[in-house]
Amino acid sequence: METPLEKLKKLTAWDTEPTLSGAELDELLAGTSLEDKDGRAPADALWTPTYDVNAAAATGWLIKAGRASSTTETEPDSFYVTSKVFDNCCKMAALYRAKGATVTSVAG
């Protein structure tokens, strides 16, 4: 079974330009921590790590969009069209935001 981090890496194409770092992925997951199935909060020592992976993915795509927005075309006939990268990142963020909560927990 894949971990929430592995799933987030897939959902955000984390290593494709514009990239996300491992630390950023960890931060995204931490920011979407939820109560576990037993009602334990993340601050509880017995908490089973549980995350809203869709919310983390949506935020990850927004970060990628922000990075794409500051790039410019280097060659007129380049295949890499930065406005399209930005648009795609925004569409991906909207897609994951619309999906709602997908709760993923780490089996203990």
Backbone bond lengths (Angstrom), bond angles and torsions (degrees), N, CA, C in turn:
res aa  C-N    CA-C-N  psi(-1)  N-CA   C-N-CA  omega(-1)  CA-C   N-CA-C  phi
1 M - - - 1.451 - - 1.533 108.86 -
2 E 1.337 115.79 134.18 1.457 117.98 -178.52 1.527 111.42 -77.49
3 T 1.310 114.43 149.30 1.457 120.75 179.07 1.531 109.47 -79.28
4 P 1.345 117.14 163.63 1.465 119.04 175.29 1.531 112.14 -57.32
5 L 1.322 117.68 -36.71 1.460 120.71 178.98 1.524 111.12 -65.44
6 E 1.317 117.35 -43.59 1.466 120.66 178.16 1.531 110.64 -62.09
7 K 1.321 116.46 -41.49 1.467 120.80 178.52 1.527 110.47 -63.97
8 L 1.342 116.96 -44.43 1.459 120.84 179.58 1.526 111.17 -62.53
9 K 1.307 117.06 -38.70 1.462 120.15 176.94 1.523 110.69 -59.01
10 K 1.323 117.26 -43.79 1.463 121.18 179.15 1.525 111.30 -65.72
11 L 1.323 116.59 -45.47 1.464 120.78 -175.54 1.520 113.13 -66.71
12 T 1.322 117.11 -27.63 1.461 120.22 -177.05 1.529 113.87 -103.31
13 A 1.313 117.69 0.12 1.471 119.67 -174.87 1.529 108.31 45.07
14 W 1.313 115.55 51.73 1.459 124.48 -168.04 1.515 114.84 -56.14
15 D 1.326 117.66 -30.02 1.462 119.95 -176.17 1.527 112.84 -100.37
16 T 1.337 116.60 11.36 1.457 122.63 175.69 1.520 108.13 -102.79
17 E 1.350 116.49 137.07 1.470 121.00 -178.35 1.520 111.27 -59.10
18 P 1.309 116.25 137.04 1.457 128.70 -9.20 1.534 109.60 -73.22
19 T 1.311 116.04 134.13 1.461 121.56 -170.87 1.526 112.53 -86.83
20 L 1.324 113.98 163.07 1.457 122.92 170.91 1.518 107.32 -116.53
21 S 1.315 117.56 144.52 1.460 120.65 178.91 1.532 110.25 -86.26
22 G 1.311 114.92 163.25 1.460 119.93 175.51 1.523 111.62 -59.26
23 A 1.325 116.82 -39.75 1.470 120.80 178.65 1.523 110.81 -64.02
24 E 1.330 116.79 -38.30 1.471 119.60 177.83 1.522 111.41 -66.08
25 L 1.318 117.02 -39.68 1.463 120.16 177.40 1.527 110.72 -62.88
26 D 1.328 116.69 -42.29 1.468 120.55 177.27 1.525 110.48 -60.56
27 E 1.333 115.88 -42.11 1.461 121.20 -179.91 1.535 110.88 -65.70
28 L 1.327 116.67 -40.13 1.459 120.37 177.98 1.522 111.09 -61.72
29 L 1.323 116.78 -43.83 1.465 119.50 178.10 1.526 111.05 -64.37
30 A 1.321 116.44 -45.45 1.467 119.92 -179.74 1.522 110.90 -58.82
31 G 1.319 116.74 -35.61 1.458 120.97 -179.75 1.512 113.94 -72.29
32 T 1.321 117.04 -12.45 1.467 120.67 179.89 1.533 111.45 -117.33
33 S 1.323 116.45 24.16 1.464 121.07 177.61 1.524 110.22 -63.00
34 L 1.310 115.82 138.41 1.466 122.51 -179.01 1.519 110.77 -126.13
35 E 1.315 115.89 165.15 1.466 119.51 170.20 1.522 107.56 -60.10
36 D 1.326 115.54 144.74 1.459 118.45 177.84 1.526 110.30 -81.60
37 K 1.323 117.08 -179.02 1.467 121.37 -176.26 1.520 112.94 -63.57
38 D 1.323 117.09 -18.20 1.467 121.15 178.24 1.522 112.10 -95.35
39 G 1.343 116.97 7.13 1.453 121.37 178.47 1.518 114.58 80.54
40 R 1.310 117.43 12.86 1.463 120.77 179.47 1.526 110.34 -83.77
41 A 1.317 115.56 134.97 1.467 122.22 178.04 1.525 109.77 -79.20
42 P 1.330 117.45 158.73 1.465 120.56 179.29 1.530 114.08 -55.51
43 A 1.312 118.21 -27.04 1.469 120.78 -179.97 1.529 112.59 -76.20
44 D 1.319 117.41 -14.35 1.465 122.24 -179.38 1.529 109.66 -73.63
45 A 1.313 116.88 133.63 1.466 121.65 -179.07 1.532 112.55 -61.39
46 L 1.322 117.84 -25.56 1.461 121.72 -178.83 1.532 113.04 -95.57
47 W 1.326 117.21 7.00 1.463 122.45 -178.65 1.516 110.58 -61.10
48 T 1.310 115.96 134.33 1.460 121.90 170.68 1.524 106.48 -89.85
49 P 1.325 118.96 118.59 1.458 120.48 -177.55 1.537 112.00 -50.58
50 T 1.332 114.78 120.35 1.458 122.85 -175.03 1.525 108.23 -137.34
51 Y 1.331 117.06 131.77 1.465 121.01 -172.37 1.523 111.87 -136.68
52 D 1.323 116.31 153.70 1.459 122.95 169.95 1.523 105.99 -92.46
53 V 1.308 116.01 92.53 1.458 121.74 -173.56 1.533 111.83 -67.51
54 N 1.344 117.98 -32.89 1.468 119.03 177.74 1.522 110.84 -65.24
55 A 1.314 117.93 -40.82 1.468 120.51 178.04 1.528 110.22 -64.35
56 A 1.325 116.68 -40.44 1.463 120.36 177.93 1.527 110.29 -63.97
57 A 1.337 117.30 -41.46 1.465 121.31 179.36 1.527 110.89 -65.07
58 A 1.332 117.30 -42.20 1.468 120.54 179.08 1.521 110.37 -60.09
59 T 1.313 117.31 -44.62 1.462 120.60 179.32 1.522 110.75 -67.04
60 G 1.316 117.28 -38.73 1.461 120.94 177.10 1.522 111.61 -59.61
61 W 1.334 116.67 -42.74 1.470 119.75 178.40 1.522 111.43 -67.79
62 L 1.331 118.32 -32.34 1.465 120.14 175.33 1.525 111.04 -65.92
63 I 1.317 116.63 -38.53 1.470 120.11 176.34 1.527 109.72 -62.27
64 K 1.332 115.69 -44.84 1.461 119.63 178.73 1.531 110.68 -62.27
65 A 1.328 117.76 -38.71 1.467 121.26 177.44 1.521 110.57 -62.52
66 G 1.321 116.55 -41.98 1.459 120.07 177.75 1.518 111.76 -60.13
67 R 1.294 116.33 -40.78 1.471 120.10 178.73 1.529 110.86 -68.23
68 A 1.312 116.86 -39.64 1.469 120.27 179.84 1.523 110.96 -67.83
69 S 1.318 117.39 -30.02 1.467 120.10 -177.20 1.521 112.65 -66.93
70 S 1.316 117.05 -21.67 1.466 119.36 -177.06 1.527 113.03 -96.68
71 T 1.329 117.57 3.57 1.463 120.42 179.16 1.523 109.96 -95.56
72 T 1.303 115.69 159.00 1.468 120.83 178.89 1.516 109.56 -129.96
73 E 1.303 115.09 160.83 1.459 120.90 177.15 1.525 108.70 -67.09
74 T 1.316 117.34 136.80 1.460 119.72 177.39 1.522 111.93 -100.88
75 E 1.330 116.42 -28.03 1.459 120.66 178.93 1.526 108.15 -133.10
76 P 1.321 117.57 135.23 1.467 120.34 -176.82 1.530 114.38 -57.24
77 D 1.325 117.92 -36.90 1.460 120.80 -177.76 1.527 112.41 -99.84
78 S 1.310 116.75 21.05 1.457 121.42 -177.16 1.533 110.93 -66.53
79 F 1.314 116.45 142.06 1.458 122.15 174.97 1.527 110.15 -68.90
80 Y 1.313 115.63 -28.54 1.463 122.24 -176.99 1.524 108.80 -82.70
81 V 1.314 117.41 95.77 1.462 122.90 -178.84 1.520 107.31 -98.67
82 T 1.324 115.99 108.08 1.467 119.72 -171.19 1.520 112.99 -63.41
83 S 1.319 118.72 -33.38 1.464 119.00 179.31 1.524 110.55 -65.01
84 K 1.312 116.68 -33.26 1.468 120.41 177.50 1.526 110.84 -71.09
85 V 1.312 117.26 -36.45 1.466 120.69 176.66 1.522 109.12 -62.74
86 F 1.331 116.20 -46.55 1.457 120.99 178.01 1.533 110.55 -58.64
87 D 1.333 116.96 -48.78 1.467 121.16 179.90 1.526 111.33 -59.12
88 N 1.329 116.41 -43.76 1.458 120.40 -179.96 1.528 110.94 -63.01
89 C 1.319 117.81 -43.27 1.471 121.16 179.09 1.528 110.52 -60.85
90 C 1.324 116.64 -42.09 1.473 120.60 178.84 1.529 110.97 -64.92
91 K 1.337 116.88 -40.06 1.465 120.66 178.29 1.524 111.04 -64.74
92 M 1.319 116.47 -40.33 1.465 119.73 179.06 1.531 110.63 -65.96
93 A 1.321 117.42 -40.04 1.465 120.98 177.53 1.524 109.67 -60.84
94 A 1.325 117.21 -44.93 1.468 121.01 179.72 1.528 111.28 -64.26
95 L 1.316 116.80 -38.78 1.459 121.23 179.28 1.527 110.74 -59.79
96 Y 1.334 117.04 -48.77 1.467 119.60 -178.25 1.521 112.10 -72.36
97 R 1.329 117.73 -31.52 1.458 121.03 176.45 1.528 109.55 -65.06
98 A 1.326 117.76 -39.65 1.461 123.11 -178.48 1.517 112.57 -70.66
99 K 1.309 118.01 -25.37 1.460 121.50 -179.13 1.521 113.06 -67.17
100 G 1.326 116.89 -23.39 1.446 118.89 -177.52 1.513 110.76 78.15
101 A 1.300 114.91 -171.95 1.461 120.89 -174.09 1.519 112.20 -69.14
102 T 1.299 115.77 128.27 1.453 123.20 166.22 1.507 105.22 -119.94
103 V 1.309 115.36 109.68 1.450 120.50 -175.50 1.516 109.87 -88.39
104 T 1.305 116.01 126.76 1.455 122.32 177.61 1.513 107.71 -126.02
105 S 1.324 116.08 129.42 1.449 119.01 178.94 1.518 110.14 -123.21
106 V 1.293 114.01 161.47 1.461 121.34 179.18 1.519 107.02 -94.36
107 A 1.314 115.93 122.07 1.470 120.03 179.38 1.516 109.69 -64.30
108 G 1.295 115.56 133.15 1.458 118.61 -176.35 1.470 115.09 -103.68
